[in-house]
Amino acid sequence: MLWVDTKYANLLSSKLERYSVKSHNPFLANFRCPICGDSSKNKSKARGYFYPNKAGLVMKCHNCGVTIGFSKLIEKLDYMLYQQYSLEKFGNKNIENKLKNTFDFTAKFESKPILELPSFIINLEEIKMVHGYKHPAVEYCMNRKIPENKFKYIYYIKDISRVSEIAIEYKDKIKTNEQRIVLPCLNRQGKPIGFGMRAMDDNKLRYMNIRLDENEPMLFGLERANFKRPLICVEGAFDSLFLSNSVAVNGSDMKKAMDILPDNTIYVFDNQPRNREVCKKMKSIIKNGKNVCIWSNIIYGKDINDMAKIGYSVEKIIYSNSYSNLEAENAFARWRKC
């Protein structure tokens, strides 16, 4: 069904610079390579080509040497168009099976019970049941579009100065009595390692991390992560709540998580190609041979929460833009602007 590939190659042309059809029989199209970006000095260079083989169209770049099937390329460049393409070429059954096998979003494990904390740190699910959607903590999370089925992992404290009751070393460090969101971090056995506290207003100190154990990394979601399935490691705790199997490092330092997370982990940094610190840390993870998500330049939003609010199917995008080794280095070189 070569005609389906050629049809969608022309539909994809808006995402391919200097796209032009050189021949219709046999089909041949030329464009600037979206993998390596072609020459950065000479914008007229176009060394990417579509040409037919037995299975359909293939893309070949005569600059970076990459060869990739049309199906894989369209999936990476335009996922919505890819769904239409797969439906037209293979039918409902094929795309449903592919999505099921590639993006299995159904948790295959039981969630841990709600963590028992001091009475002044209250679970958000319980708050919603008693006070409804008008409580400031519930309203804040609803405004951020946090899925309501994840409220059981979120807590609230009305007066943060009371933290010293469970961590005496913070008695003289916390000088305000503001209210905050609380995001507990447990180890694999469910032991509290610490928690992050997120301001609900324009406080300059958006996050405060409280450590209860200095000997273990403070990861949000670790106790309920399923290591037998593909795992996603992200920066922010809120970002992790939009994904089916994820942990968060509460910052951009992913190295502390590498020693305890399985090899099938995908490391996802915020979409900040002009941030030197993020670029530096991402490059380090790539050098360690890990799987890294490199955001496409057509994706908007600084982080996963922003992308989810826009309406992106973030988890699908992450899996479609996951790279390692040489592929990761090439994708990173295209993405970075720092």
N, C-alpha and C positions, 0 to 999 in steps of 0.2 A: 504493500500500500504506500508506494513512494509518493503518490499524489497528496496524501495527508501530510507527510513531512514537508513537502514543498509549500503546501498551503500555509502551514504554521510557521515555516521559516520566514515567509513574507509577513505574517502577522507579528512575528518576533522582531522584525526589522527595525522597529522604533527604538529597540534597546541595543541595536548594533550600529555603531558609528560608521559612516561612509558605506552603508550597505547598498549593493547594486547587484542585479542579476546579469551575469555575463553570458549565460546560455540557458535555453529552456529544454533542449533535447540533445545531449543529456543535460540535466540541471546543474548549473554551476553558479554560485553566488560568492561575492567577495565583500569583506568588511574588516574593520579593525578588531583584532582579537580581544574578546572580553576577559580572557584568562590572564594574559600578560599585559594587556593595555597597548601593545605595539610600541612604537617609538614615542617617547615623551618629548623629544626634540622636534621631530617631524610629524605634524598632525595629519599629513597627507598619506602617510604610510598605512597600508591596509593589507595585512598578510594572513588574515584568516579566511578560510574557504569552506563552503558547504559543497560536498560532492556525493553522489550516490554509491551505495554498495548493495549487497543482497538484502540486508535487513532494513535499509532506508537511508536517510542522509547521515553523513558523518562530518564532523567539523575537524579541520586540520589547520594548525597555525605554522607557517613557515618561519616564524621568528622564535617562538619558545619551543616549538616541536611537539606541542601537545596534540593528541588525537582523542576525540571524545564523541560518543554517539549523540545524535540529535536529541533523543529522549532525555538523556542526562543533562545536556546543556540547557534545554528549555526548563527543566525542573529547577535548575540553579538560578536562572535569570528571571523567570516569571512563573511562580508556582500556580497562580490562578489560571493562567493560560495553559500550563502543563496539565491541569486537571481536565480542561476541555479537550486538549489534544489526546490524552490517554483514553478518555471516554469515547472519542470519535474513532480512534485507531483500534482500541482493544475491547471496547464495550464496558458495561457496568461491572461485570464480574472481575475483570482484570484490575481496574482501578481500586475497587473495594478491597480485593485481596492484597494489593500492593500497599495501600494505606494501612491496612490491618497489620501486615507484617513489618512495615517500616516504623509506624507510629502507634505502638500499643499503649494507649493512654490509660487503660484500666489497671488500677493498682491490684496486684496479686498478693497483697499481704494485709494483715489487720493493723489498723492504727493503734498506737499505744494509748492507754487511757490518759485522761486529762491530768497534767502534772499537779501534784499537791504543793502549793506554795503558801506562805503566810496569808492570813485573811485580808490583809491590805493590798495584796496583788490578786486581782480578780480576773477570771477567764472571760473573754469577750462574748463567747456563746451564752454564758450565763447572764451577762449584762443585757444582752439583746432580749433574752427571754423575760427578764424582769422589767427593764426600762424601755424596750422597743428600740426604734431607730433614731430616737431623739437624743439619746445619750451621746455626748461629744466624741467618745472613743469609737462608738459604732458609726456615727455620722462621718467621722474622719476616714475610716476604712471603706465605707460605702462610696465616698467621694473618690477614693483611689481605685475603685472597682475591684477590691479584693474579693475573691469568690467567698460567698457566705459559708460554704462547707469547709473553709479553712479557718474560720473564726475560732475553732477549738484550739488552735495552736498560738493564738494571740491573747495577750493579757493587758491589764490596765492598772496603773497605780495613780491614785489621786494626789499623793504627796511624796515626791521622790526622796525627801530627806529621811523617810522611814527605812530606806535601804540599809542604813547603818545598823538596823536591828538584826539583820542577817549577815552583814559584812561590816564589822566594826571599824575596819581600816578606812572606810569611806566617810566616817563621821565628820571629819573636818574638811573634807574635800567637796561635799555637796552642800551648798550654801543657800539653795532655793527650795521652795516647797511646791513647785509646779506639778501639774499632771502630765503623764506620759504614757505612750504605748510601751508594753514590755514584751520582748521576744526572747524566751528562754532558750539556752543552748545546753543540750545534754550530750553525754557520750553514748556509745553504742549500748551500754547497759542501763541507760536511763538516769545516770547520776548527773545532777546539775553541775555544769562547769562554769556557768556565768549567764549573763543575759544582756541584751542590748535594750536601751530605752530611747524611743524615738519621740521627739517633740511634735506636738500637734499644731504648733503655730509657727511664726517666722523666727523663732529662736536661732541665733547664730550658731549655737552648739546643737546641731540637729540630732546627733547621735551621742549617747554616752554608753560605754561598755563597762559593765561591772563584772569583774572576775572573782570566781569563788575557788578556782583551782588553777594554779599557774603551770601545772605539769602536762596539761592536755590542750590541744587546739580548740578554740571556741567556734564551733560550727553549728549553725542553725539548721535543724531538720535531720541531723545525723542519726538520731535514735530510731527514726521511722524510715530511713532510706533502705531501699532494697538493692543490695549489692549484686544480685543475680540478674538484674535488668540493667539496661543502659542508664547511667546516672549522669545528671547535669550539675555542675558546680558553678554557682554564680556569685556575684559580688554582694548584692543586697538581700536581706531576709525577705522583704516584701516581694522581690522579684521571684524568689523561689516558690512562692505560693501560687504562682500562675502555671507551674509545671507539675507534672504527675509524679516525678521521682527526682528530687533535687535537694541539694544542700547549699548553704550560703556561708561565705567566709567573713561577712560583715566588714568589707573593705575590698581592696584590689590585690591583696597578697595571697595568691593561690598556692604558693610554694608550701605553706604550712599544712595544706590539705593533701598534697601529693603523696605523702608517706602513708596515709591511712585510707585513701580512696582507691577503689579498684581500677584496673587498667582500662575498663570500658567507659571511664568518665570522660565527659566532654566539658572542657573549661570555657566558660562564657564570660567575657569582660563586657563592661558597658560600651556602647557605641560612641566612643570618644577618640576618633582618629587623630585629633590635634593635641591630645593630652600626652605629653612626653613620658610621664610616669606609667600610664596605662600601656603605652607602646613598649616601654622597656620591659615591663613585667610579662606582657604577652609574648614578646620575643624570647624571653627566658623559658617560658612554658613550652614553646615550639621547639627550642633547642633540646629540651628534655624528651622529645619524641611523643608528647601527649596530643590527644585530640583537642582541637581548639575551634571554636566557632568564630569565623571571620565574617562580619556583617556585610551584606551586599550594599553597594552605594545607592541602591534605590530604596533602601529601608530607612524610614524616618523614626525618630525617637532616640533619646539619650540612653534609655535602659529598657528592660523588659516591661516594667510597669507602664512606662510611657507608650510602648508599642502595643500593649494589651488594651490600653484605653483608646488608642487609635482604631483598634479592631483587627490587628494582625493575629493570625494563628501562630503564635510565637514558637511553640514547641516544634511545629512542622518546619518552620524557617530555620531553627537551630540545627535540626537533623540534616536539612538540605544544604547547610553551609558549614558543615563540620569537616575539618581537614587535619592532616598530620604530615610531618616530615616535609618533603619537597613541595607538595601541594599546598601545605600550610604556609611555607615561606613565600611562595608565589602569590597566594591570596593576601597574605599580610602586607607584602610590598605594594599591592594595588590599593589596599585599604588605608594604610597609614598616611597621615599628612603632617605628622609632627617632625 
